[in-house]
């Protein structure tokens, strides 16, 4: 099952809990959210890993060469 379909099913299920109206709007919101997360989540993880590596490299440099006073 694709990410879009899964998001639509989850959105429809969550929207049907309220019982106010049809599930189509929840399915649309769920599908859009799934597609946005499919793009944003890998970017966020890549940024976090890159930041951690940069931070670790800075700490390693400081341990080897000592801190440089600016």
WOVENGI-V623102 format. One record per backbone hydrogen bond with DSSP energy under -0.5 kcal/mol. NH is the residue of the N-H (numbers start at 1). CO is the residue of the C=O. Records with the same first field share a line. If there is no record, write none. Layout:
# WOVENGI-V623102
NH = CO, CO
This chain:
# WOVENGI-V623102
6 = 2
7 = 3
8 = 4
9 = 5
10 = 6
11 = 7
12 = 8
13 = 9
14 = 10
15 = 11
16 = 12
17 = 13, 14
18 = 14, 15
19 = 15
27 = 23
28 = 24
29 = 25
30 = 26
31 = 27
32 = 28
33 = 29
34 = 30
35 = 31
36 = 32
37 = 33
38 = 34
39 = 35, 36
40 = 36
41 = 37
43 = 39
44 = 40
45 = 41
46 = 42
47 = 43
48 = 44
49 = 45
50 = 46
51 = 47
52 = 48
53 = 49
54 = 50
55 = 51
56 = 52
57 = 53
58 = 54
59 = 55
60 = 56
61 = 57
62 = 58
63 = 59
64 = 60
65 = 61
66 = 62
69 = 67
